[in-house]
Amino acid sequence: MADCPLPNGWPLYPGHLPPAPPPIALVANPGSGDGAADSVADTLRAAGAAVAVFPPDRAEEAAASGADRVAIAGGDGSIAAAASAAGLAGIPVAVIPVGTANDFAAATGLPDDPREACRLAVEGERLRRIDLGWLGERPFVNVASAGLAPKAARRAEGLKRRLGSFAYLVGAVTAAAHARPVRCALTCDGRQLFAGEAWQATAACSGAFGAGASVGGAPDEGRLRIVAVPAGSRLSLLRRARGLRNGTIAGQPGVAAATCRSAELDLPPGAELNVDGELVESGPVTVRIEPAAFELVVA
């Protein structure tokens, strides 16, 4: 049988049919976690896949490369842009969690062991449709949050190498002791939900953040969850922290919470937000949900 190329330059090995399972485009972020993304391509190949590797800023190219699925190796902040590109291309996504917190993997029941996640990326056949949140033109899979969350993330940043996911708890405690509330207003589907000072204002897709915290919700319910924790005494943050850790914060007295398709976050110009673990600046911004934006390999 004569050798011939697959679309977009995927090669056939001499004398063989195309590799089974199909080719994988790997979007790998070597800066995530402890750098384990560097070894993911080798693990995927050892599992039988043909792999082409792309950096995070070439996610669209990865999705258009002729692969039958896109694998994403990185932390939570690496997922949304590549998932959006894969969704537009009509191919599924496999997530290999090699970040520090890996909240998206936990929220969707994916393996936390990178080798097991690589096996799933190669062999998995069951797909689940997952939503994307959009903060303006920036996609996210977990949350976009102002107030204590970005302060905690900033304080945790320098501790991740030494403390791992425990750095987020240290960052949260430090932020709670020193940070000030943020003045904001939140409108859900045209109805005002909250206006005033808040310890935290969150627009959520999966709802997971901070290495095990959650504002509730599910990554495939087709609606945003908007939660504002009003400012109060620092002592009250102990009760709020318990609610975040067990996912019941939306039901606590005084907390403003709703689900909607679109929300307006009125924040001071230059306000900092934690978006899937990445720190970004914003002012007033529209947040919306894109239901069933991509397919995730889950089993």
C-alpha positions in Angstrom: 0.0 0.0 0.0 1.5 3.4 -1.0 2.1 6.0 1.7 -0.1 9.0 1.6 -0.7 11.9 4.0 -3.7 12.5 6.1 -5.4 15.9 5.8 -3.3 18.8 7.1 -0.1 16.8 7.0 -0.8 14.0 9.4 1.6 11.2 8.2 0.8 7.5 7.6 3.5 5.2 8.9 5.0 3.2 6.0 3.0 0.1 5.3 0.4 0.8 8.0 -3.1 2.1 8.3 -3.6 5.3 10.3 -3.0 5.0 14.0 -5.9 3.8 16.1 -7.2 5.6 18.0 -7.2 8.7 15.8 -4.7 11.6 15.9 -4.8 13.9 18.9 -3.9 17.6 18.9 -2.3 18.3 22.3 -2.5 21.9 23.6 0.1 21.9 26.4 0.9 24.6 28.9 4.4 23.8 30.3 4.0 26.6 32.9 1.1 24.8 34.7 1.6 23.1 38.0 5.0 21.4 38.3 5.7 21.3 34.5 4.1 17.8 34.0 2.6 19.0 30.7 6.0 18.4 29.1 5.7 14.6 29.5 2.0 14.3 28.5 2.8 13.9 24.7 5.1 11.0 25.5 2.4 9.4 27.7 -0.2 9.8 25.0 2.1 8.3 22.4 2.8 5.3 24.7 -0.9 4.8 24.9 -1.1 4.4 21.1 -2.0 7.9 19.9 -0.4 10.0 17.1 0.2 13.4 18.7 0.9 16.9 17.4 1.8 19.5 20.1 0.6 23.1 20.1 1.2 25.9 22.7 -1.9 27.5 24.3 -1.8 30.5 22.0 -2.2 28.2 18.9 -5.4 26.5 20.2 -7.4 27.4 17.0 -4.6 26.0 14.9 -4.7 22.8 17.0 -8.5 22.5 16.5 -8.1 22.9 12.7 -5.2 20.5 12.4 -7.2 17.5 11.2 -7.1 15.8 14.6 -10.2 13.9 15.8 -9.9 15.4 19.3 -8.1 18.1 21.2 -6.3 17.2 24.5 -5.6 20.0 26.9 -2.7 19.6 29.4 -2.5 22.4 31.9 -4.4 24.1 34.7 -7.9 25.4 34.7 -6.8 28.6 32.9 -5.6 26.6 29.9 -9.0 24.9 29.2 -11.6 27.5 28.0 -9.9 29.0 24.9 -8.9 25.6 23.6 -12.3 24.1 24.4 -14.0 27.0 22.6 -11.9 26.4 19.5 -12.6 22.6 19.6 -16.3 23.3 20.0 -16.3 25.5 16.9 -14.4 22.9 15.0 -16.9 20.2 16.1 -14.4 17.9 17.7 -14.3 16.7 21.4 -12.0 17.8 24.1 -10.0 15.7 26.6 -8.6 17.4 29.7 -5.4 16.2 31.3 -5.2 18.0 34.7 -1.6 19.0 35.4 -2.2 22.3 37.1 -2.2 23.1 40.8 -5.9 23.2 41.7 -7.5 21.3 38.7 -11.0 22.4 39.8 -12.6 21.7 36.4 -11.5 18.1 36.4 -12.9 17.6 39.9 -16.2 19.3 38.9 -16.7 17.0 35.9 -15.5 13.8 37.5 -12.3 13.4 35.4 -9.3 11.5 36.7 -6.9 13.5 38.8 -4.0 11.3 37.8 -2.4 12.5 34.6 -1.6 9.0 33.3 -5.1 7.9 33.8 -6.4 11.1 32.2 -4.1 10.4 29.2 -5.5 6.9 28.9 -9.0 8.4 28.9 -7.9 11.0 26.3 -6.9 8.1 23.9 -9.5 5.5 24.6 -12.5 7.4 26.0 -15.7 7.3 23.9 -18.5 8.8 26.1 -19.0 12.5 25.6 -20.7 15.1 27.8 -21.8 18.5 26.5 -20.3 21.3 28.6 -21.2 25.0 28.8 -18.8 27.9 28.4 -19.1 31.2 30.3 -18.0 34.4 28.6 -16.7 37.4 30.5 -16.9 39.9 27.7 -14.8 38.2 24.9 -12.9 35.9 27.3 -14.2 32.4 27.8 -14.2 30.5 31.1 -15.2 27.1 32.4 -15.3 27.6 36.1 -15.9 31.1 37.5 -15.1 34.8 37.0 -14.9 36.3 40.5 -14.2 39.8 41.9 -13.4 40.7 45.5 -11.5 38.2 47.8 -11.0 35.6 45.1 -8.4 37.5 43.0 -6.7 38.8 46.2 -6.4 35.2 47.4 -5.1 34.0 44.1 -2.5 36.7 44.0 -1.3 35.8 47.5 -1.2 32.1 46.6 0.7 32.6 43.4 4.2 32.6 45.0 3.4 29.6 47.2 2.2 27.1 44.7 5.6 25.5 44.0 6.1 24.9 47.7 2.6 24.2 49.0 0.7 22.9 46.0 -3.1 23.3 46.3 -2.7 24.2 50.0 -1.4 27.6 48.7 -5.0 28.5 47.9 -6.1 28.0 51.5 -3.2 30.1 52.7 -4.1 32.8 50.1 -7.7 32.8 51.1 -7.0 33.2 54.8 -4.5 36.0 54.2 -6.9 37.8 51.9 -9.8 37.5 54.4 -7.6 39.1 57.1 -6.5 42.0 55.0 -8.5 42.7 51.8 -11.3 45.2 51.5 -14.7 44.5 49.9 -15.4 45.5 46.3 -18.2 47.9 45.4 -20.3 46.4 42.6 -23.8 45.9 41.1 -25.1 42.7 39.5 -28.0 42.4 37.1 -29.3 39.0 36.0 -31.4 38.9 32.8 -32.2 42.6 33.2 -33.2 42.3 36.9 -31.0 43.9 39.6 -29.7 41.2 42.0 -27.3 43.2 44.2 -25.8 46.6 44.6 -23.3 47.7 47.3 -20.1 46.4 48.8 -19.4 42.7 48.6 -16.7 40.4 49.9 -17.1 38.5 46.6 -19.1 38.7 43.4 -19.0 35.6 41.2 -20.4 34.6 37.8 -20.1 30.8 37.6 -20.2 28.1 35.0 -19.0 24.9 36.8 -19.0 26.9 40.0 -15.7 25.4 41.2 -12.6 27.4 42.2 -9.8 27.7 44.8 -8.9 24.0 45.0 -12.1 22.7 46.3 -14.4 25.7 46.9 -17.7 26.1 45.0 -20.6 28.5 44.6 -22.8 25.6 43.4 -24.1 24.9 40.0 -23.2 22.4 37.2 -21.1 22.7 34.1 -24.0 21.6 31.8 -27.1 23.3 33.2 -27.1 26.0 30.5 -27.3 28.9 32.9 -24.9 31.1 34.8 -25.0 31.1 38.6 -24.5 34.7 40.0 -23.6 35.0 43.6 -22.8 38.1 45.7 -21.5 37.7 49.3 -22.3 41.1 51.0 -19.7 42.8 53.0 -19.9 42.3 56.8 -17.6 41.6 59.7 -14.5 39.6 59.0 -15.6 37.1 61.6 -18.6 36.3 59.4 -16.3 35.2 56.7 -15.7 31.9 58.7 -19.4 31.0 58.0 -19.1 32.1 54.4 -15.9 30.0 54.0 -17.8 26.9 55.2 -20.5 27.6 52.6 -18.0 27.9 49.9 -16.2 24.7 50.8 -19.5 22.6 50.9 -21.1 24.4 47.9 -24.0 25.9 49.9 -23.0 29.6 49.9 -25.9 30.5 47.7 -28.4 29.5 50.4 -26.9 31.4 53.3 -28.8 34.3 54.8 -28.0 37.6 53.2 -26.3 36.1 50.1 -27.7 37.3 46.8 -27.9 34.5 44.3 -29.7 33.7 41.0 -29.3 31.8 37.8 -29.6 33.5 34.4 -28.5 33.5 30.8 -26.8 36.9 30.8 -25.6 39.2 33.6 -24.1 42.6 33.9 -21.3 43.1 36.4 -20.8 46.7 37.2 -17.3 46.9 38.7 -15.0 49.9 39.2 -12.6 50.5 36.2 -9.5 48.3 36.6 -11.1 46.0 39.1 -9.3 42.7 39.3 -11.0 39.3 38.7 -10.0 35.7 39.1 -11.0 34.0 35.9 -10.3 30.2 36.1 -7.3 31.0 38.2 -6.0 33.8 35.9 -5.9 37.4 37.1 -7.5 39.9 34.7 -8.6 43.5 35.0 -12.0 44.7 34.0 -14.6 47.4 34.6 -18.3 47.1 33.9 -18.7 43.9 31.8 -21.3 41.6 30.4 -21.2 37.9 31.3 -23.1 35.3 29.4 -23.5 31.6 29.1 -23.0 29.5 25.9 -24.8 26.3 26.6 -23.4 23.0 25.3 -20.4 24.8 23.8 -18.1 21.8 23.5 -18.1 18.0 24.0 -15.9 16.6 26.8 -14.5 13.1 26.8 -15.7 11.7 30.2 -15.5 7.9 29.9 
